[in-house]
């Protein structure tokens, strides 16, 4: 009996020892699996990431919550926003503060992509309240406020981050802020300073390529884009590699005719960068992979969708001299475009789209109204290639002066930067009153008016759109008023980013 007891005791002791050691081994395997999945997400191998996620052995609730977060990130990246929200929502009642903080960040990203800026701000602030050290939530908060027109608050958040830490996400965010408001040189200087410390950061190099191209420095732009191209080649990301090559060829069609030199130690540097990206996954901002343009834009402006989704209206000067034109709307869908008609006198152009947008995205001609002095207005557009290049931003003001029909313009206190050219101006009841433009002939204005107004935006009356696009003029009707956040959300699918490849011949 004693021998049997001893034998059973030894067996139980052995079983207990195995049991208490099995969990750490499984946990280690789980963390290793997650690391591999994060690597696939960083490489944009999203189908592979999903396959691996489905095979992961889930041992507890905490594991399931981490898996749901990664599913949310994947669906956000492929621009399936509602699906991403479903997975983030699953973790709303978690007891784990880290998971809760990341859940609120994911929901903030979702609201940002949906154009629900008030919601993005709310969730970002909830994440910050739980964990004030999360950089990602503060960047989302700053972007949402900037897009809402609260520029000073957005800059304050980013500047405070930048003064305290100089990592890539922060450098990109504050550089993006400056480039959004025509301070390209400042934006470049911040990123050039960063790559002195981290010369292989692909996100930074990619943004620098775009900034240098817009600044007219093609050689520098291609130099940086080539490193990006080689990185995607190294990671076997064929889609991104193809896009980077097309970008380079649109700037220099003969670039790949000569052998491309590869720097020594390039492979080792790329491996180190990839390791850092995986380790910093939770601090990296996850954004939808909006559809890419087939060429490197050398100029851009704003516009809006009309004609049952078949056309976009913008300024003539935005597309003048372009050999290629492409459009991306506020939800990230890209299509090519050709010029259908122009009015040089009124600086208007209508572009016919290769692929029509849904009719629901179109701003109906019945919603075109005449501007009236004193009305509150909102300008929506893409000031530049910074943090507003994925989605538009808004500025708010009033109509300060309306000139006669022959001049066809009015003044507004809503700030209008060069990239806003061609974008719409709305009243707070959602009616289109005008088209922004920033190509004012100051000499002509001085000759005709005797003075040049300062600190004013200039817009073309919406009723003059009939010069290039026939429509019936509407009779103003009463309708519900929007606040700027709800108007932004309503109009987001209708706003267009117009990019061009200029013919330099």
N, C-alpha and C positions, 0 to 999 in steps of 0.2 A: 504493500500500500504506500509506504514511504517512498519506495523507488518510483512508483507510478506518479506520485505527487511531484517528485523532483523532476521527472521527465516532462510532465505537463507544465511545470513552472518554467523550466528552461525553454520549452516551446513557446510559451506565452511571452517570456522575456524577449526571445528572438523576434517574435511577431511584432511586439511593441517597438523594438529597436528599428526594425525595417519600416514600420509605419511612420515613426517620427522623422525618419530620414528621407522618406519618399516624397513628402511635400516640398522640401527645399529643392530636390532634384527636379521635380515637375515645375516648380516656380521658376527655376533657372531656365528650363526648356521653354517655358512660356515667354519669358523676357527675351530670350534669344530669338524666338519666332517673331515677336513684335519688332525687334530690331531689323530683322530681314524684311518684314513688311514695310516698315518705315523707309527702308532703303529703296524698295520698289516704288513707293509713292513719290519719293524725291526724284526718282528717275522718270516719273510719269508712266511707269509700267503698271497701269492701274488694273488692267485685267488680271495680271499676274498677282498683284497685291490682293485682289478679291479672292482668287483661287486659294492663296495661302491662308487668308483669313478664315475661310470656310473649313480648312483642315486643322486649325488650331484646337488643341484640347483645352476646353474651358473647365476649370476645377471649382470655381467659386464666383460669387456675384461680382467681386472686384474685377476679375478677369473679363466677365461679360461686359462690364461698363467700359473697360478699355477698348474692347473690340468694337463696341457701338460707336465710340468716339472716332476710331479709325475709319469705320464705314461712313460716318458723317463727313469726315475730311475727304474721302475718296469721291463721294457723290457731289460734294461742294466743288471739288476740282473739275469734275466733268460737267459742271453747270447744271446738274439735276438738283436744283435748290430745294424743292419740296421734299425730295427723298432724303437729302441731307438733314433737313429739319426733323424728319421722323426719327432718325437715329439719335440725334442730339437730345430730343425730347424724352427719350427713354431714360435718360440719366438725371432728370430734373429732381428726383426724390432720393438721390444717393446720400449716403451718410459720410462719404469720403470727400473732404474739403477740396483736395487737389482735383478730383474728378468733377466736382461741382463747379470749380473755377474754370476748368477747361470746357465744360458743357456750356456755360454762359458765354465763353469766348466763341465757341462754335455757333451758337444762336445769334450772337452779335454779327458774325461774318455772314450768316444767312440773311439777316435783316438788311445788312449793307448791300448785298447782292440783289435783294428784292426792291431796293430803293426805299425801304421803310427806315428812314434815318432816325426817327425818334426811338424806334425799337432797338436799333443798333446801339444808340447811346445808352439806353436803359440797361441792356444786357452787359455792355462793356463796363458800366459803372458797378453793376452787381458783382462782376468778376473781380474788379479792383478792390471792392469792399472785402471780399473773401481773402484775396491774395494781392496786396498792393505792389508786389515785386514782379508781377507778370507784365512784361514789356508788350506782348502781343495785344492785350486788351487796351492798353493806353494808346497804341498806334491806331487801333480801330476807332477808338473814341475820338482821336484827333482828326482822322479822315472823315468820319461822319459829321463832325462839327464844321470842318472845312467845306464839305459838299453842301452843307446847309447854309453856308454863307457866314458862319461864325468864325471868321479867319483868325482873329486875334486869339480866341480861346484855343483853336487848333494849334496855332504856332506856339503858344505858351506851354502846352503839354509836350510837344515835340522838342522844343528847345530845352526844357527841363530834363528830358530823357537824354538829349545829346550832351548836355553838360556833365551828366553823371556816368554815362556809359557810351562807348563809341563802337558798338557792335554793328554788323551789317544791316540788320533790320532797321535800326534807329537811323543810321547814316542814309539809307535809302529813303526812309520816310521824310526826313527833314530836307533832303535834297529834292525829293518829289514835291514838297510844299513850295520850295523856291521856284522850281521849274514851272509849276502850275501858274505862277504869277509873273511870267516873263523875266525872271531873274536866272537865266540859263547859266551865266558865268558862275554865279554863286553856287548853283546846284552842281556844276562840274567840279568846282574847287573842293567841295565837301567830299565827293567821291574819289577824286584824285588823291586827296590827303589820306583817305581810308585805304586805298590799294597800296600805298607805301608801306602800310603795316601788314596788309593781307592781300598780296598781289595776285592771288588765284581765286578770289571770290567771284564765282560765275554770275551771280545775281547782280553784283555791282558792275562787273565788266559789261554785262549785257545792257544795263541802263546807261552806262557811259557811252557805249557805241551809239545808242539812239540820241543822246544829248549832243555828242560831238557832230553827228550827222546834221542835226537841226541847226547846229552852230556853224556849219559849213566846213568842218574839218573832216573830209572824207577819209584821208589816210589813217588818222587816229581811230576813226569809227571802225574801219575795216580791221585794223590791228587788234582791237578789242573783240570784235565779233568773231574773228578767226579763232581766238582762244575758246570762245563759247562753242563754236562749231566743233573744234577738236575735242572738247569735253563731252559733247553729246555723242561724238563718234566713239570715244573711249567707253562710254556707258551703253553703247548700242541703242541709244534712243533715236531710232531712225526718223521718226516724225519731226522731232525738234532739230535734228541734224539737217534734214531736208529744208526746213524753214530757215535755218541760219544760212545755209548755202544760197537759197533763193534771195535772201536779204542782201548778201554780199554781191551776188551777180547783178542785182538791180542797181547797185551803186557802181560796180565796175564789171561789165559783162565779160571781160577778158581775164579776170583775176585768176581763175583756175587753169588758164592756158599754160601758165608757168608752174614749175614745181613749188609746192608749199613747204616752207622750212618749218621743221618741228624743233622746239627748244629742248635742250638737254634736261633731263630729270622731269619732263612733263608728266609722264605716267605717275611717278611718285607723288608729285604735287596734286594731281587730280584725285588720287586715292586718299590723300590727307584731307583734301577739301570735302570729299564725300563722307568721310568719317565724322568730320565736324558737323556737317549738315544733319546727319542721322542723330548725333548726340544732342543737337540743338533743336530737334524737331518741334518740341512743344512751344518753343519761343519764336518759331518761324511763322509768319503770317500765311495762312492758307487762303488762296484766292482762286476763283473759277478760272479755268483755262478757256478764256474767251477765244473765239475763232481768230486766227492770225491772218494778217494781210499777206498777199502773195509777193509783195515787194517792200523795200525799205522806204517808208514815207519820207519825202524831203520837204513836205509842207502839209499843213492841215488847217481845218476850220470846223465850224459846226453847221448843223442843218436840222431839218425836221421832215418827217414823212407825210406825204399827201397822196391824193389821187388813188384811193383804195389800196394803198401800200405799194404802188408801182413807181412812185417818184419821190425825190427829195429836193427840197428848196434850200438854197444856200446863197452866198454872195458870188458874184461873177469873179471878183478878184481872188477868191479862194481857189478856183479851178482854172483860172486863166494861165495858159502856157503848160498845162498838164498833159503828159502823154499817157498817163494811167490814173484812174480814179477808183477809189473803193470806199465803201460805206460800212460802218459798224454801228448798230443801234445800241441803246442803253442796256439791253439784255445780252449783248455780246454776239449777235448774228452778223456775219460779214457777207457782202455781195459786191460785185463789180458794178460800175456805173459809167454811162456815157452822157455827154451833154445833149439835152433835147432842145433847149432854147435858152437864150440869154437876153438881158436888157442891160447894155453897158451904161446907159444913162442913169438907171436906177440901181446899178450894181447888184443885179439879181440873176440867178441862173436856176434852171430846173434840170435835174439829172434823172435820166431814165435808168431804172435798176435792172440788172441782168436777172435777178431773182426777186420777185415781189415779196414784201413782208405781209403778214396777215392784215386784212382790212381793218381790224380793230386797232392796229397801231397807227392808222392814218388820222391826221388832224383834219376834220371835215371843214369844207369851205364855209359852211353855215356858222362856224365858230370864229370866222375872221370878223373883227370889229374895228371901227375907227378909234384911234387914240384920243383921249381927252385929258387936257392938262389937269393935274392934281390927282389922277388915278394912281393907286398903288400898282406896281408892276414887279414881275420877277423875270430875270434873264436866266436861261438855262443853256449851258454849253460847255465846251471843252477848252478852258483857257490855254493849256499847254500839255506837255507830255509827262507831267509828274503824277501825283496821286489822284488827279482828276482824269487821267487818260483811260482808265478802265470804265469809269462812269462819269457823267457830267457833274458839274457843281452849279450852285445858284448864287445869284446876287439879287438883292432887293432894293427897291427905291421907288420913286414916283416919276410920273411924266411931268417934266418941268415946263416944257414949251412945245407947242405944236405949230409947225409952219404950214403955209398954204400948200395946196395939192401939187402945184407946179414943182416946188422943191421936193416934196414927197418925203420929208424927214421930220423927226421930232427928237427932242432931247430928253434924257432920263438921268436921274441920279444913281441908277443901278450901274455898278462898275462893269465895264465891258473891255476885256483885254483882247489882244489880237486873235487868239484862238477861238474866242467867242463869235468871230465873224460868221454870219449866216445863221446863227442860232435864234430861236424864237424868244419873244417877250410876251408874257401872259399877264392878264389881269388876275386878281385873286379869285375870280369866278371861272377861271380856266379858259378865257377867250383870248385868241391870238390878236395882239394889237400891232405887232411889228417884227421886223427882222433886224437883229443886231448887225452893225458893221463898224470896222475900225480903220477904214481906208479914207478917212475924211481928207478932202483936198483943202488944206488949211489956207493956202493962198487964195483959192476961189472964194472960200468963206470970208476971208479978210476983205477981198475986193467987193463982195456983195453986201456984207453985213457991217463992215467997218471994225469988227472985233472978232477974236477967237475965244469962245467960251472954254473955260478950264474945268477940270473935275466933272465932266459930263460924259455920258455915254450917248452914242448916236445910233438911231434906228430908222429903218425904212417903214413907212406905213404899210400895214397888211393889205389895205385895199388896193395898193399899187402892184400887188402880186399878179393881178389880172393882166399886167403888161407881158408876162411870160406864161401865165397859167390861168385859163379862163375859169371863172367861178361866179356864182350869184352872190351878190352882197347880202349880208344878213341884216335882219332887224334885231337890235339888241333885246334880249329877254332876261327876265330876272332868273337867277339861278343861285344855288347854294355857294357860299364862299368857302374857300379852302384856306388852311394855314399853309405856310411854305413847305412844310414837310409832307403834307398830304398831297399838295399839288405836284411836288417832285415825284412822289410815288406814282401818281396817276399818269404823268407825262413821260416817265422814264422810257417805256418801250418806243415812244414816238420821236425821241431825240436822237440825232445822228451825228456821229463823228465822221467827218469827210477828210480822207487823206489822199494826197496826190504824189505822183512821181513827176517832177518837173522836167520838161524837155529843155536841156541846157544849150541846144544848138542855136 
